[in-house]
Amino acid sequence: MPDELRGILRTLAKGEGRWPLYLYGQPGTGKTCSSLALVDRVLPIRLYATVETLVQWMLGKTWQWRELENARLLVIDELGQRTEATDIEYAAVKAAADAREHQPAIYISNHPPERMRDFYDSRVFSRICSGSWYELTGPDHRMD
């Protein structure tokens, strides 16, 4: 796990940096693993969801949105996994980003931040990419 990423999260946790954290890189570079490991050490009370989970929550199948709003830190993974966000995926990501606009969040994607405009729009882009960015690089650790 890169020391620079560890430092960024510590800075954010102290309130000295700018949330949200947008974490990106190629598949298998350790984005999810690194973010959850760091979060467990720095901000142990957190909530993790994929975009698909957000869709399920929005449809009211498994969970209430109030918990998403009240979590100390929200981690949303798998942003931009398809070539285009469906209407319900867009609505779920937008609602989550709206709910977390002034609260700590980590957004994870395989794509650089600029590409989020291709999947969502400038409003969602602004909410999820307005803070700190960090790119994880290297080989696909799953293939080792």
C-alpha distance (Angstrom), angle and dihedral (degrees) to the residues before:
residue distance angle dihedral
M1 . . .
P2 3.79 . .
D3 3.81 116.2 .
E4 3.81 89.0 -140.6
L5 3.81 91.3 60.4
R6 3.81 90.8 46.6
G7 3.80 88.5 52.6
I8 3.80 93.4 48.9
L9 3.79 92.3 53.2
R10 3.81 92.2 46.7
T11 3.80 89.6 51.3
L12 3.80 91.1 49.4
A13 3.82 92.3 46.8
K14 3.82 90.0 53.6
G15 3.79 90.1 53.6
E16 3.79 92.0 -113.8
G17 3.80 97.6 113.1
R18 3.76 136.7 51.3
W19 3.82 122.4 -92.2
P20 2.96 140.3 -115.8
L21 3.78 107.2 60.3
Y22 3.80 113.6 -147.5
L23 3.80 109.4 -158.0
Y24 3.80 118.9 -170.6
G25 3.79 143.7 162.7
Q26 3.77 144.0 121.2
P27 3.83 119.9 -50.9
G28 3.78 114.1 -77.5
T29 3.81 97.2 21.3
G30 3.82 91.7 117.9
K31 3.79 102.5 -102.6
T32 3.80 97.0 142.3
C33 3.79 95.3 36.8
S34 3.81 93.1 48.0
S35 3.77 95.4 45.8
L36 3.80 94.5 48.4
A37 3.81 92.9 44.8
L38 3.79 91.4 49.9
V39 3.76 92.6 44.3
D40 3.81 91.6 51.0
R41 3.81 89.9 55.2
V42 3.80 99.2 39.9
L43 3.81 106.2 26.5
P44 3.80 106.5 15.4
I45 3.80 97.4 178.8
R46 3.78 104.9 75.0
L47 3.75 144.6 132.8
Y48 3.83 123.7 -132.3
A49 3.80 125.1 -159.2
T50 3.78 139.0 161.0
V51 3.80 120.7 -140.7
E52 3.82 87.7 -103.2
T53 3.81 89.8 54.8
L54 3.81 90.1 51.0
V55 3.80 89.1 53.5
Q56 3.81 90.6 52.1
W57 3.81 90.9 48.5
M58 3.78 91.3 48.7
L59 3.78 90.2 51.9
G60 3.81 87.1 52.5
K61 3.77 94.7 -121.9
T62 3.78 101.8 127.0
W63 3.78 114.2 3.0
Q64 3.80 149.8 14.0
W65 3.81 123.3 -104.3
R66 3.83 91.0 -135.6
E67 3.82 89.8 76.1
L68 3.81 90.0 53.0
E69 3.80 90.1 53.1
N70 3.81 93.4 47.1
A71 3.81 99.9 45.1
R72 3.78 113.9 116.0
L73 3.80 89.3 -132.6
L74 3.80 130.7 7.4
V75 3.83 122.7 -154.0
I76 3.82 115.1 -164.5
D77 3.80 116.0 -170.7
E78 3.80 135.8 -169.1
L79 3.80 99.3 33.6
G80 3.79 111.9 174.3
Q81 3.80 96.9 11.9
R82 3.78 93.8 145.2
T83 3.78 128.4 52.8
E84 3.80 89.2 -108.9
A85 3.79 133.3 13.6
T86 3.79 114.7 -116.1
D87 3.80 117.2 -128.4
I88 3.80 92.3 -101.6
E89 3.83 92.6 46.8
Y90 3.80 90.0 49.9
A91 3.81 91.2 48.4
A92 3.82 92.6 47.8
V93 3.83 94.8 48.6
K94 3.81 91.6 44.0
A95 3.81 92.5 49.1
A96 3.81 91.5 48.6
A97 3.82 92.5 46.5
D98 3.82 90.4 47.3
A99 3.81 91.0 50.2
R100 3.81 91.7 49.1
E101 3.80 99.1 39.6
H102 3.81 94.1 117.3
Q103 3.80 97.8 26.0
P104 3.82 132.5 77.4
A105 3.80 115.5 -80.8
I106 3.79 138.3 159.6
Y107 3.80 118.6 -150.8
I108 3.82 118.3 -163.2
S109 3.80 127.5 -161.2
N110 3.78 142.1 151.7
H111 3.81 88.0 -129.2
P112 3.81 130.9 79.3
P113 3.81 113.6 -106.7
E114 3.81 94.7 -102.9
R115 3.82 90.0 63.8
M116 3.82 92.1 62.9
R117 3.80 88.3 81.4
D118 3.83 86.8 63.1
F119 3.80 91.7 56.1
Y120 3.78 101.7 36.3
D121 3.82 126.9 2.7
S122 3.79 140.2 -93.2
R123 3.84 93.2 -79.8
V124 3.80 93.8 55.1
F125 3.81 91.0 39.0
S126 3.80 89.4 54.8
R127 3.79 92.9 50.9
I128 3.81 98.0 46.3
C129 3.81 100.0 35.2
S130 3.82 103.1 37.3
G131 3.81 96.0 96.5
S132 3.79 134.5 46.4
W133 3.82 123.5 -22.7
Y134 3.78 128.4 -157.7
E135 3.81 129.4 178.9
L136 3.79 119.2 -152.4
T137 3.80 110.5 -152.6
G138 3.76 135.9 -176.7
P139 3.78 139.2 74.8
D140 3.79 126.7 -30.5
H141 3.82 100.7 -90.1
R142 3.78 90.7 -160.1
M143 3.80 88.8 66.7
D144 3.83 94.3 54.4
